[in-house]
Amino acid sequence: MLELRPICENCAKPLPNNSNEAMICTYECTFCTECVNQILKNVCPNCGGGFENRPTRPKLQLLKHPATTKEHFRPIDNETFKNKLESYKNIEPRER
């Protein structure tokens, strides 16, 4: 089950369950659309994968299975990320 992490890992923007701006990779790394598009260029800094819109959990299910409150705030290190970005940015996520 998805954790539904509460903030963008890079900029700490709030991303509640009903946010249309939450993007996740296959490992649930969570970033806002602005960071994904402007900084990360659809390359996860942790795994190198691409991003998809995070689904919203229905309200009744959210009562049974609430979103996590644990924040994963790990701003990217531009120098470290630069190499990963160069390696993957021109390869479609499903081909990486």
Secondary structure, 3 states (H helix, E strand, C coil): CCCCCCECCCCCCECCCCCCCEEECCCCCEEEHHHHHHHHCCCCCCCCCCCEECCCCCHHHHHHCCCCCCCCCCCCCHHHHHHHHHHHCCCCHHHC
